[in-house]
Amino acid sequence: MSSARTLNDIFFGASDRFQQRPAALRYKHAGEWISIAHADFHERVHAASAGLLDLGVVPGDRVALLSENRPEWAMTDFACLAARCTDVPVYPTLPAKQIEYILRDSGAVAICLSTGVQLEKVREIRAHLPALKHIITFDRELEGPDLISFGALLDRGRKATARWPRWREDALQATPDDLATIIYTSGTTGDPKGVMLTHGNITSNVVASIPALTVTDSDECLSLLPLSHIFERMAGHYLMFEAGVVINYAESIDAVAGNLMEVRPTVCCAVPRLYEKIHARALEAASSGPAIRKKIFFWARRVGDQWADRALAKKSIPFDLAFARWIADRLVFSKIRARVGGRLRFFVSGGAPLSPEIAKFFYSAGVVILEGYGLTETSPVIAVNTLEQFKIGTVGRPIPGVEVKIADDGEILTRGPHVMRGYYNKPEATREAIDPEGWLHTGDIGILDVEGFLKITDRKKDLIVTAGGKKVAPQPIEGLLKLNKFMSNAVVLGDRRKFPIALLVPNLERLEQWAKTEGLRWTTREELVRLPQIRELLEAEAKHTLRDLAQYEMPKRFLILPRDFSIDSGELTPKLSVKRKVVEQNYADQIEAVYAEAEVHNPHGGQASEA
């Protein structure tokens, strides 16, 4: 097991062990995959770190990272850690207003960004960010008197390295208690909270997860989840680097299918949405082809289910079933493995619950998905299935060093070196999350079975986690909608779904007035809200009201209700708070119809999918 105690130990240790290796990272440029050797990567991190120090960035300063996955992201991250400053990753999909809050709250003195799109967002808000002194751009073509290109930063650092002759020694003076990063995550109400993770938090998670996931320097991975997400950052970045795994950066989410075929990874971290898409494509290919192909596919799936049930229960496989599964593998399952490159040892799934049906389908096809569980606040892994200890429908056993217990109300509590220092600038929120005994309250409900596997059964919080792993806080969105003159009430739903939707209760009196001026005809309010002109109006109003939301937060469909929620219907508490689950139950058929309609119009996700 690794002896690393800090992320700088990981960087320098891996750089030493693998300095002769021809590829630490790969990225695609102009149609070609380009490798960056470990020695070259180390040199650029050294130059970038010295460049930051030469700009006046000092240990403890915050440096923001606003970029898609690319080598410069990884270099800048390690450069910040070596300079002993704290980096603040920002999702590149966020709108300017949310970026402004994060930069202002963190007090970032510099920001490293990728493209012209991101630059425009920062220029829009820069006047409101007095602490921000430097803008460093990754794309070479971005120019301006207020900008520093990443290449110029490296050149500056190379000229300045003599000023810091003990750069490595100073970097290795970092302690496990030093703050490594602040990751902003949506809360259930109000503004995002900055999760403070130390070197020790994340490093302990890396060290405990490597033996659980059994990755080595003979593996290759495809990095497709955002590095601004702690799951990809810990598992797809630090852990892979520590183990000597070659990291290949996907060009984009849309290019993942092709990149899987090109890179042919042996391991890959992803969210359930990817597996759902692969499964859906397989179903569509079978259903849209000749009748015989469809018949063979569904026969193979039945055989695979029978085989998986016995294999997972560690029962002997009868000869006739083994032979049928061999045939099914030749005709169907081998093609599914080929779609993910043909070399995959396993996927790791996190960020959202994985359907047991999807997991078993892939298992029967010879593609193992190791589902895990964790939070940004826990660096992130709490528990994960392994190749040796594997149970579909659970998130595995807690990893070494991590304590888990179930509270009296069923909430999952966890304690250990993985638990965050707290929320930045929010001591009260920190006290609410971590009790005096050091137990973090996860907000999830679950059970530990007799074999010690953790199973998530419900969510205590109202926080929505989409099938793509994005967290959406519904209350602020609902609050914005209720400010609109045409809206009386709203409920945002979408937990474990591909995207959120909003149930809208119109201000019926105002709506009737508008309808009259437009010359519309109706008899009942039910008829009124079904009119296409009304639906178009309310959807346009809602989208305009929510225009500053991130793409993944924006409801993709709207269900217009003819009446408000009430205490009598059970939808409101005596304090007039909406009971989200009751509303979801009362409108279950209509909600399913909305998602079904979206699937018909958008079977592959597209604009209706948050992924």
VEXMAR-493772 format. One record per residue (C-alpha): x, y, z. Coordinates in steps of 0.5 Angstrom, whole numbers, plus 500, padded with zeros to 3 digits. Each point is the difference from the previous one (the first is absolute). Layout:
# VEXMAR-493772
XYZ/...
This chain:
# VEXMAR-493772
500500500/502507498/504504506/498507497/497505505/499506496/498501493/507503499/503493502/495497494/503504495/507500502/500493501/497498494/504504496/506497503/498493499/497501493/505505497/502495494/493499498/498503493/493502502/497503506/494503497/498500493/495505496/497500493/502506496/499501492/497492500/507497503/501498507/506504503/504497506/503504506/506496503/500500508/507504499/497505496/493501504/505501506/504505497/494504498/497500507/506502503/500506495/493502501/501499508/506505499/496505496/494500505/505502505/503505496/494503498/499501508/496495502/502497507/498494504/493500502/497505494/494497496/501499493/494498496/500495494/494501495/502495494/497493497/505494501/507501497/507499502/500508502/495498505/504495503/507504500/497506503/497496505/506497502/504506499/495504505/501494505/508500500/499508501/496498506/494504498/493498499/497499494/492501499/498496494/494503496/495496496/501503493/492499498/499505506/497507498/504506502/495502506/502494503/507500498/500507503/498498507/505494500/506505499/497505504/499495506/507497499/503506499/504497494/506504498/501497494/496496495/502495495/495499494/500496494/496503494/497507497/493498503/503500507/504506499/494504498/496497507/506503504/501507496/492501501/501499508/507502501/498507502/497497506/506496502/505505504/504494502/501497493/507502497/502495495/497497494/503494497/498497494/501493497/498501493/506503496/496505496/497504506/503507500/500506504/503505504/497497507/502493498/505495501/501494495/501493504/507500495/502507503/499497507/504494498/506505497/499505506/501494505/506497496/504506501/498501507/501493503/507502502/496505505/497493504/506495500/497496505/493500496/499492501/502501508/496505501/494497497/501494504/499504506/493500499/496496505/494495500/496506504/502505494/494503496/501497493/493502497/493503501/495497496/493503499/494496500/493502500/496500507/493499501/499507501/503507498/507500497/505495499/505497506/507500499/503493502/507501503/504493499/507500503/506496497/498494505/493500498/501498493/507496501/497496505/494498495/505499494/504495505/494496502/497500493/506497496/500493503/492500500/500502492/507496499/502505494/508499498/505503495/497495495/493504500/498505496/494505501/495504496/499507504/493502498/497503507/501507501/507501504/496505504/496494503/503497506/499493498/504501493/505504504/502495505/498494496/502502493/506505502/503499506/499492501/502499493/506504500/502497507/500493496/503501494/494500496/500503493/494505500/497502493/496506500/493499496/499506495/493501503/494497502/497499493/507497498/500495506/497494496/506501494/505501505/499494504/501496493/506504499/503500507/498493502/501501507/500495505/497504506/495506500/496504505/493502498/493502502/494495499/498505494/506497496/497493501/493501499/502503493/504494498/494496502/495504496/504500494/501492501/492499500/499505495/505496495/496494502/493503499/501504494/504494496/497494497/495495504/505495501/505505503/495502505/498493502/508498501/501506504/494499505/502493500/507502502/498504505/496495503/505495500/505505503/495502506/500492502/507500499/502506504/495498506/504493501/506504499/499505505/497495505/507496499/495494498/503495495/498501492/497494497/503498493/494502496/500507503/507501499/500498493/494505499/503505503/506499495/496500494/497507503/507503501/502498493/493503497/499506505/504501506/507500496/497506496/498504506/507499503/503503493/496506501/504502506/507498497/500492501/506501506/496503505/501496507/495504504/496507500/499504507/493503501/499506504/496506501/493497500/497494501/501494495/494496498/501493502/497498493/505504496/506497505/497493499/500501492/507502500/502494504/497495496/504503494/506500503/501507502/500501508/498507503/503501507/495504503/502505506/497505504/503507503/499507500/504506499/501501507/503493501/506501495/495496497/500493501/497497506/498493497/502496494/499493497/506497498/501494495/501495506/494503504/495502495/492500501/495503495/495505504/505502505/506505500/505496503/503499506/504506504/507501497/506499506/500506505/493502499/495499505/492500498/494499505/493501499/496505505/494498503/496504495/503496494/505505498/507498498/506503504/507500499/506501503/508500499/506503496/495501494/495505503/501508498/503505504/493504499/497505496/504506498/497506504/494496502/502498508/492499501/499495494/507497502/497498507/493498497/504495496/505497505/498499507/505501506/502492499/502501493/495497497/498503493/492499499/500498492/492502499/499493497/496494503/503493500/502494503/506495501/498493499/502494504/507500495/501507501/498502493/497507500/493501497/497507499/493500500/498507500/502508501/499503506/501507496/496503495/506501496/499497493/506496497/499499493/501493496/507504497/502501508/499508499/497502507/494505499/497504506/493501499/498505505/503506497/498498493/493500503/501506503/502504494/494497496/495502505/502507499/497500493/494504500/497494496/502495505/497498507/503494502/506495497/503494502/506497497/501493499/505495497/504496505/504494496/496503494/504502493/498507502/496504504/493503499/495505503/493499502/497507499/494503504/498506496/497506503/493499497/497506501/506504496/500494495/493501498/500508499/506498495/496495497/494505499/505505497/502495495/493498498/501493502/494496502/499495506/494497505/504497506/507502502/502493498/499501493/503507501/507497502/500495495/499505494/507500496/500508501/500499507/505495500/505504496/499506504/502497507/506496497/503506497/498504506/504495504/506499496/501508500/499500508/505494500/505503495/506500504/500493503/505495498/498496494/499493504/496504505/495503495/493496500/500497493/492498500/494504504/494497502/494505501/496499506/492502500/500501508/505502505/502495506/496500506/500497507/494496498/503496495/506499504/505504496/501505505/502500507/496504505/506505500/498500492/507497498/499496494/501492501/504498494/499493500/492501501/500504494/505495496/495495502/493504498/503501493/504494499/496498494/501507497/507501502/502493496/496502494/505507500/506495500/497495495/499506495/507503501/503493499/495499494/503507497/507499502/502492501/507502501/500505505/502506496/497507502/496497505/505496503/505504506/505496498/
